[in-house]
Amino acid sequence: MSKKDESNKYEKDWVACDVESHYFGTDRKHSKKEKKLAIAKDRSKYKKTDQAKLQKSQKQKVYIPTDQDRRGRVISIKPEGFFVENETSSEIIVCSLKGALKKEKNLSKNLVTVGDFVLYNEVNKTITYIEPRKSVLSRADNLSRRKEQFIAANVDQVIITVSIVSPEIKPFLIDRYIIAAVKGNLTPIIVVNKIDLLQDETKENPLIEVQKEIYEEVLAAYTKAKISIIGVSVVTGEGLEDLKKIMQGKTSVFSGQSGVGKSSLINIICGTELRTGEIVSKTKKGSHTTTTTKLIHLSFGGWCVDTPGVKSFGVWDLKKNELKSYFSEIEKYGQSCKYQDCSHIQEEDCAVIKAVEEGKISLLRYQSYQMLLQDLEEEYLRR
Protein backbone atom coordinates (compact mmCIF):
# COMPACT_ATOMS: atom_id res chain seq x y z
CA MET A 1 0.00 0.00 0.00
CA SER A 2 1.34 3.43 -0.98
CA LYS A 3 1.71 6.28 1.52
CA LYS A 4 -1.08 8.19 -0.29
CA ASP A 5 -3.52 5.27 0.01
CA GLU A 6 -2.56 4.79 3.63
CA SER A 7 -3.28 8.47 4.47
CA ASN A 8 -6.66 8.26 2.68
CA LYS A 9 -7.49 5.18 4.74
CA TYR A 10 -6.88 7.06 7.97
CA GLU A 11 -8.96 10.02 6.75
CA LYS A 12 -11.94 7.77 6.02
CA ASP A 13 -11.66 5.85 9.28
CA TRP A 14 -11.18 8.97 11.47
CA VAL A 15 -13.58 9.19 14.41
CA ALA A 16 -13.60 11.96 17.01
CA CYS A 17 -12.22 10.79 20.31
CA ASP A 18 -13.95 11.46 23.65
CA VAL A 19 -11.76 14.48 24.37
CA GLU A 20 -12.68 16.15 21.06
CA SER A 21 -16.34 15.30 21.58
CA HIS A 22 -16.15 16.89 24.99
CA TYR A 23 -14.77 20.17 23.62
CA PHE A 24 -16.45 20.37 20.21
CA GLY A 25 -19.60 18.30 20.70
CA THR A 26 -21.31 16.52 17.84
CA ASP A 27 -22.21 19.70 15.95
CA ARG A 28 -18.91 21.02 14.58
CA LYS A 29 -20.63 23.95 12.80
CA HIS A 30 -22.07 25.10 16.11
CA SER A 31 -18.64 24.88 17.73
CA LYS A 32 -17.13 27.03 14.96
CA LYS A 33 -19.85 29.61 15.51
CA GLU A 34 -19.10 29.67 19.24
CA LYS A 35 -15.39 30.02 18.50
CA LYS A 36 -16.01 33.05 16.27
CA LEU A 37 -18.20 34.59 18.97
CA ALA A 38 -15.47 34.06 21.57
CA ILE A 39 -12.92 35.73 19.28
CA ALA A 40 -15.27 38.69 18.79
CA LYS A 41 -15.61 39.10 22.56
CA ASP A 42 -11.87 38.71 23.19
CA ARG A 43 -10.73 42.00 24.70
CA SER A 44 -7.03 41.12 24.31
CA LYS A 45 -7.17 42.51 20.78
CA TYR A 46 -7.41 45.94 22.37
CA LYS A 47 -4.01 45.71 24.01
CA LYS A 48 -1.65 48.66 23.70
CA THR A 49 0.26 47.32 20.70
CA ASP A 50 -2.95 46.88 18.72
CA GLN A 51 -4.22 50.31 19.78
CA ALA A 52 -0.96 51.84 18.56
CA LYS A 53 -1.41 50.13 15.18
CA LEU A 54 -5.00 51.35 14.98
CA GLN A 55 -4.03 54.94 15.79
CA LYS A 56 -1.25 54.78 13.22
CA SER A 57 -3.65 53.59 10.51
CA GLN A 58 -6.14 56.32 11.45
CA LYS A 59 -3.43 58.98 11.23
CA GLN A 60 -2.60 57.76 7.74
CA LYS A 61 -6.23 58.44 6.72
CA VAL A 62 -6.14 62.12 7.77
CA TYR A 63 -6.97 64.23 4.71
CA ILE A 64 -4.53 67.00 3.81
CA PRO A 65 -6.26 69.82 1.86
CA THR A 66 -4.77 70.94 -1.46
CA ASP A 67 -4.58 74.39 -3.05
CA GLN A 68 -7.56 73.45 -5.22
CA ASP A 69 -9.82 72.62 -2.25
CA ARG A 70 -12.56 75.03 -1.23
CA ARG A 71 -14.90 74.88 1.78
CA GLY A 72 -18.66 74.86 1.43
CA ARG A 73 -21.92 73.50 2.78
CA VAL A 74 -24.22 70.96 1.16
CA ILE A 75 -27.59 72.70 0.68
CA SER A 76 -29.35 70.07 -1.43
CA ILE A 77 -28.87 66.61 -2.93
CA LYS A 78 -30.46 65.77 -6.28
CA PRO A 79 -29.90 63.19 -9.04
CA GLU A 80 -27.58 65.72 -10.75
CA GLY A 81 -25.26 65.73 -7.74
CA PHE A 82 -24.48 67.46 -4.45
CA PHE A 83 -25.31 71.19 -4.46
CA VAL A 84 -22.57 72.90 -2.41
CA GLU A 85 -22.62 76.59 -1.45
CA ASN A 86 -19.15 78.15 -1.30
CA GLU A 87 -18.64 79.70 2.14
CA THR A 88 -17.02 82.90 0.83
CA SER A 89 -18.67 83.62 -2.54
CA SER A 90 -22.04 81.86 -1.89
CA GLU A 91 -21.71 80.38 -5.39
CA ILE A 92 -23.55 77.07 -5.83
CA ILE A 93 -21.37 74.27 -7.21
CA VAL A 94 -22.79 70.92 -8.33
CA CYS A 95 -20.33 68.28 -7.13
CA SER A 96 -19.87 64.54 -7.26
CA LEU A 97 -18.30 62.36 -4.56
CA LYS A 98 -14.63 61.44 -4.74
CA GLY A 99 -14.08 57.76 -5.54
CA ALA A 100 -12.06 57.14 -2.38
CA LEU A 101 -14.98 58.33 -0.23
CA LYS A 102 -17.41 56.01 -2.00
CA LYS A 103 -15.28 53.02 -1.01
CA GLU A 104 -15.54 53.77 2.71
CA LYS A 105 -17.42 50.93 4.41
CA ASN A 106 -19.70 51.90 7.28
CA LEU A 107 -23.22 51.43 8.62
CA SER A 108 -24.65 54.55 6.95
CA LYS A 109 -26.90 54.48 3.89
CA ASN A 110 -25.68 57.89 2.69
CA LEU A 111 -22.18 59.29 3.20
CA VAL A 112 -23.16 62.93 2.61
CA THR A 113 -26.27 64.75 3.82
CA VAL A 114 -27.74 68.25 3.69
CA GLY A 115 -26.00 70.55 6.16
CA ASP A 116 -22.61 68.85 5.88
CA PHE A 117 -19.56 71.11 5.74
CA VAL A 118 -17.25 69.76 3.06
CA LEU A 119 -14.11 70.46 1.08
CA TYR A 120 -14.47 70.21 -2.68
CA ASN A 121 -11.97 70.39 -5.52
CA GLU A 122 -12.84 73.51 -7.55
CA VAL A 123 -11.26 72.07 -10.72
CA ASN A 124 -12.94 68.66 -11.04
CA LYS A 125 -15.94 69.53 -8.80
CA THR A 126 -15.60 66.56 -6.46
CA ILE A 127 -16.18 66.44 -2.70
CA THR A 128 -12.85 65.42 -1.22
CA TYR A 129 -13.54 65.61 2.52
CA ILE A 130 -16.55 65.62 4.88
CA GLU A 131 -15.97 67.49 8.14
CA PRO A 132 -16.94 65.83 11.46
CA ARG A 133 -20.57 66.59 12.31
CA LYS A 134 -21.49 68.57 15.44
CA SER A 135 -25.02 67.19 15.33
CA VAL A 136 -27.10 64.96 13.07
CA LEU A 137 -30.73 63.95 12.61
CA SER A 138 -30.90 60.39 11.34
CA ARG A 139 -33.24 57.43 11.15
CA ALA A 140 -33.09 53.70 10.56
CA ASP A 141 -33.22 52.90 6.84
CA ASN A 142 -36.82 52.13 5.90
CA LEU A 143 -36.01 48.94 4.01
CA SER A 144 -33.39 47.00 5.95
CA ARG A 145 -33.37 48.87 9.30
CA ARG A 146 -29.70 47.86 9.44
CA LYS A 147 -28.27 51.10 8.09
CA GLU A 148 -28.36 54.65 9.37
CA GLN A 149 -29.92 57.20 7.02
CA PHE A 150 -28.77 60.78 7.60
CA ILE A 151 -31.48 63.44 7.19
CA ALA A 152 -29.59 66.63 8.09
CA ALA A 153 -26.30 67.54 9.77
CA ASN A 154 -24.94 70.46 11.82
CA VAL A 155 -28.43 71.49 12.87
CA ASP A 156 -29.40 73.17 16.17
CA GLN A 157 -33.00 72.07 16.55
CA VAL A 158 -35.70 69.81 15.12
CA ILE A 159 -39.09 71.42 14.48
CA ILE A 160 -41.36 68.37 14.91
CA THR A 161 -44.39 69.50 12.91
CA VAL A 162 -47.76 67.86 13.64
CA SER A 163 -51.46 68.67 13.32
CA ILE A 164 -54.46 67.72 15.44
CA VAL A 165 -56.73 67.44 12.39
CA SER A 166 -56.05 66.17 8.84
CA PRO A 167 -53.89 64.20 9.56
CA GLU A 168 -54.48 63.36 13.20
CA ILE A 169 -51.69 63.75 15.72
CA LYS A 170 -49.49 60.75 16.54
CA PRO A 171 -47.73 61.10 19.92
CA PHE A 172 -45.89 57.86 19.17
CA LEU A 173 -44.27 59.48 16.12
CA ILE A 174 -43.50 62.66 18.08
CA ASP A 175 -41.61 60.70 20.74
CA ARG A 176 -39.57 58.87 18.10
CA TYR A 177 -38.46 62.24 16.70
CA ILE A 178 -37.66 63.51 20.20
CA ILE A 179 -35.41 60.51 20.88
CA ALA A 180 -33.67 60.88 17.50
CA ALA A 181 -33.11 64.59 18.22
CA VAL A 182 -31.61 64.00 21.67
CA LYS A 183 -29.42 61.17 20.36
CA GLY A 184 -28.16 63.43 17.58
CA ASN A 185 -27.38 66.37 19.91
CA LEU A 186 -30.32 68.54 18.75
CA THR A 187 -33.07 70.36 20.65
CA PRO A 188 -36.59 69.02 19.95
CA ILE A 189 -39.40 71.58 19.50
CA ILE A 190 -42.99 70.54 18.78
CA VAL A 191 -45.11 72.74 16.51
CA VAL A 192 -48.83 71.93 16.28
CA ASN A 193 -50.14 73.34 13.00
CA LYS A 194 -53.74 73.94 11.81
CA ILE A 195 -55.05 75.02 15.23
CA ASP A 196 -57.53 77.28 13.38
CA LEU A 197 -59.52 74.10 12.60
CA LEU A 198 -60.20 73.73 16.33
CA GLN A 199 -62.10 77.02 16.26
CA ASP A 200 -64.60 75.79 13.64
CA GLU A 201 -67.95 75.80 15.47
CA THR A 202 -69.97 74.64 12.43
CA LYS A 203 -71.72 71.27 12.19
CA GLU A 204 -69.20 70.18 9.54
CA ASN A 205 -66.86 69.05 12.31
CA PRO A 206 -68.84 67.12 14.96
CA LEU A 207 -65.61 65.91 16.60
CA ILE A 208 -64.30 69.39 17.36
CA GLU A 209 -64.76 69.09 21.15
CA VAL A 210 -62.87 65.78 21.20
CA GLN A 211 -60.08 67.29 19.09
CA LYS A 212 -59.83 70.26 21.48
CA GLU A 213 -59.44 67.86 24.41
CA ILE A 214 -56.69 65.96 22.57
CA TYR A 215 -54.88 69.23 21.81
CA GLU A 216 -55.01 70.32 25.46
CA GLU A 217 -53.82 66.87 26.57
CA VAL A 218 -50.87 66.98 24.14
CA LEU A 219 -49.91 70.49 25.29
CA ALA A 220 -50.02 69.42 28.95
CA ALA A 221 -48.10 66.17 28.35
CA TYR A 222 -45.08 67.71 26.62
CA THR A 223 -45.05 70.85 28.77
CA LYS A 224 -44.83 68.57 31.83
CA ALA A 225 -42.00 66.68 30.09
CA LYS A 226 -40.20 70.04 29.65
CA ILE A 227 -40.26 69.90 25.85
CA SER A 228 -41.10 73.16 24.02
CA ILE A 229 -44.46 73.03 22.24
CA ILE A 230 -46.41 75.80 20.47
CA GLY A 231 -49.60 75.97 18.42
CA VAL A 232 -49.60 77.78 15.05
CA SER A 233 -51.87 78.48 12.12
CA VAL A 234 -50.85 79.33 8.57
CA VAL A 235 -54.40 80.61 7.93
CA THR A 236 -54.72 83.05 10.87
CA GLY A 237 -51.02 83.65 11.51
CA GLU A 238 -51.36 82.66 15.17
CA GLY A 239 -48.08 81.60 16.76
CA LEU A 240 -45.93 82.37 13.69
CA GLU A 241 -44.04 85.24 15.33
CA ASP A 242 -43.21 82.98 18.29
CA LEU A 243 -41.92 80.36 15.86
CA LYS A 244 -39.73 82.95 14.09
CA LYS A 245 -38.15 83.94 17.41
CA ILE A 246 -37.35 80.28 18.13
CA MET A 247 -35.73 79.89 14.69
CA GLN A 248 -33.83 83.20 14.56
CA GLY A 249 -30.05 82.77 14.29
CA LYS A 250 -30.26 78.97 14.35
CA THR A 251 -30.38 76.09 11.90
CA SER A 252 -33.72 74.30 12.19
CA VAL A 253 -34.88 71.14 10.43
CA PHE A 254 -38.62 70.71 9.81
CA SER A 255 -39.68 67.08 10.13
CA GLY A 256 -42.95 65.26 10.52
CA GLN A 257 -45.79 63.35 8.97
CA SER A 258 -46.93 64.03 5.39
CA GLY A 259 -49.65 66.66 5.07
CA VAL A 260 -49.08 68.50 8.37
CA GLY A 261 -48.11 71.70 6.54
CA LYS A 262 -44.32 71.87 6.83
CA SER A 263 -43.88 73.44 3.40
CA SER A 264 -46.71 75.94 3.99
CA LEU A 265 -45.07 77.05 7.24
CA ILE A 266 -41.69 77.44 5.55
CA ASN A 267 -43.26 79.41 2.67
CA ILE A 268 -44.64 82.00 5.10
CA ILE A 269 -41.63 82.14 7.41
CA CYS A 270 -38.97 82.18 4.68
CA GLY A 271 -40.91 83.84 1.88
CA THR A 272 -40.21 80.89 -0.42
CA GLU A 273 -42.50 79.14 -2.88
CA LEU A 274 -42.19 75.48 -1.97
CA ARG A 275 -44.85 73.24 -3.49
CA THR A 276 -47.66 72.36 -1.08
CA GLY A 277 -50.06 69.44 -1.26
CA GLU A 278 -53.61 68.52 -0.39
CA ILE A 279 -55.02 65.95 2.00
CA VAL A 280 -56.17 62.72 0.32
CA SER A 281 -59.93 62.70 0.99
CA LYS A 282 -60.30 58.93 1.43
CA THR A 283 -57.46 58.40 3.89
CA LYS A 284 -57.35 61.88 5.46
CA LYS A 285 -53.58 61.59 5.16
CA GLY A 286 -51.16 63.98 3.56
CA SER A 287 -49.57 63.61 0.16
CA HIS A 288 -45.81 63.96 -0.34
CA THR A 289 -44.96 67.38 -1.79
CA THR A 290 -41.34 67.69 -0.66
CA THR A 291 -39.27 65.02 -2.37
CA THR A 292 -35.78 66.27 -1.56
CA THR A 293 -34.20 67.80 1.53
CA LYS A 294 -33.23 71.48 1.10
CA LEU A 295 -31.28 73.98 3.22
CA ILE A 296 -32.85 77.46 3.00
CA HIS A 297 -31.54 80.87 4.17
CA LEU A 298 -33.72 82.81 6.62
CA SER A 299 -34.03 86.57 6.00
CA PHE A 300 -34.07 87.22 9.77
CA GLY A 301 -30.92 85.13 10.36
CA GLY A 302 -30.30 81.41 10.36
CA TRP A 303 -31.22 78.46 8.18
CA CYS A 304 -34.07 76.01 7.89
CA VAL A 305 -34.22 72.57 6.34
CA ASP A 306 -37.35 71.22 4.64
CA THR A 307 -37.56 67.42 4.57
CA PRO A 308 -39.93 64.96 2.89
CA GLY A 309 -42.87 63.84 5.04
CA VAL A 310 -42.86 60.37 6.55
CA LYS A 311 -45.41 57.70 7.43
CA SER A 312 -43.10 55.96 9.89
CA PHE A 313 -39.83 56.82 11.60
CA GLY A 314 -37.39 54.23 12.94
CA VAL A 315 -34.93 55.45 15.57
CA TRP A 316 -31.38 54.39 14.72
CA ASP A 317 -29.37 52.34 17.22
CA LEU A 318 -31.82 52.61 20.11
CA LYS A 319 -31.09 50.12 22.90
CA LYS A 320 -33.80 48.66 25.11
CA ASN A 321 -31.95 49.56 28.31
CA GLU A 322 -31.57 53.19 27.12
CA LEU A 323 -35.25 53.83 26.42
CA LYS A 324 -36.19 55.02 29.94
CA SER A 325 -33.58 57.78 29.84
CA TYR A 326 -35.44 59.46 26.93
CA PHE A 327 -38.62 59.74 29.02
CA SER A 328 -37.54 62.03 31.86
CA GLU A 329 -40.76 61.61 33.85
CA ILE A 330 -40.60 57.81 33.63
CA GLU A 331 -36.95 57.82 34.63
CA LYS A 332 -37.75 60.09 37.60
CA TYR A 333 -40.55 57.95 39.08
CA GLY A 334 -38.76 54.73 38.07
CA GLN A 335 -36.16 55.36 40.77
CA SER A 336 -38.82 54.46 43.37
CA CYS A 337 -39.75 51.11 41.81
CA LYS A 338 -39.40 47.91 43.86
CA TYR A 339 -37.12 46.32 41.25
CA GLN A 340 -34.07 48.11 39.89
CA ASP A 341 -34.55 46.60 36.40
CA CYS A 342 -38.31 47.28 36.36
CA SER A 343 -39.66 47.58 32.81
CA HIS A 344 -42.69 49.59 34.07
CA ILE A 345 -45.09 47.32 32.20
CA GLN A 346 -46.51 44.71 34.59
CA GLU A 347 -44.25 44.45 37.64
CA GLU A 348 -45.72 44.76 41.12
CA ASP A 349 -45.06 47.89 43.18
CA CYS A 350 -44.12 49.82 40.01
CA ALA A 351 -43.90 53.51 40.87
CA VAL A 352 -44.29 54.49 37.20
CA ILE A 353 -47.60 52.63 36.74
CA LYS A 354 -48.84 54.19 39.99
CA ALA A 355 -47.81 57.67 38.73
CA VAL A 356 -49.74 57.08 35.48
CA GLU A 357 -52.84 56.03 37.44
CA GLU A 358 -52.56 59.15 39.60
CA GLY A 359 -52.14 61.42 36.56
CA LYS A 360 -48.58 62.40 37.42
CA ILE A 361 -47.32 60.88 34.16
CA SER A 362 -49.24 61.53 30.93
CA LEU A 363 -51.02 58.45 29.57
CA LEU A 364 -50.04 59.58 26.04
CA ARG A 365 -46.34 59.51 26.90
CA TYR A 366 -46.64 56.23 28.79
CA GLN A 367 -48.38 54.57 25.82
CA SER A 368 -45.58 55.82 23.54
CA TYR A 369 -43.05 54.25 25.91
CA GLN A 370 -44.97 50.94 25.86
CA MET A 371 -45.13 50.86 22.06
CA LEU A 372 -41.43 51.69 21.66
CA LEU A 373 -40.46 49.01 24.18
CA GLN A 374 -42.59 46.44 22.34
CA ASP A 375 -40.99 47.42 19.01
CA LEU A 376 -37.49 47.02 20.47
CA GLU A 377 -38.34 43.58 21.86
CA GLU A 378 -39.76 42.45 18.50
CA GLU A 379 -36.70 43.80 16.69
CA TYR A 380 -34.43 41.86 19.07
CA LEU A 381 -36.32 38.61 18.34
CA ARG A 382 -35.99 39.17 14.56
CA ARG A 383 -32.19 39.28 14.74
Protein Blocks (a to p, Z undefined) as FASTA:
>chain_A
ZZklmmmmmmmmpccdfklmmmnomblmlmmmmmmmmmmmmmklmgmklmmmmmmmmmmm
pccddfkbccdddfbdcfkbccdddfklopacdddddfklmmpccfbfbfbdghiacddd
fklopafbdcddfbdcddddfklopaccdfbghifbdcddddfbhpaddfklmmmmmmmm
mmnopacddddehklmmmmcbfklmmlmmmmmmmmmmmmmmmmnopacddddfklopokl
mmmmmmgopacddeddehilmmmmmmmmnopacdcddddfklopacdfbfbdcddddfkg
padddddddfbdcdehiafklmmmmmmklmmmmmmpmblklghlmpghifklmmmmnopa
cfklmmmmmmmmmmmmmmmmmZZ
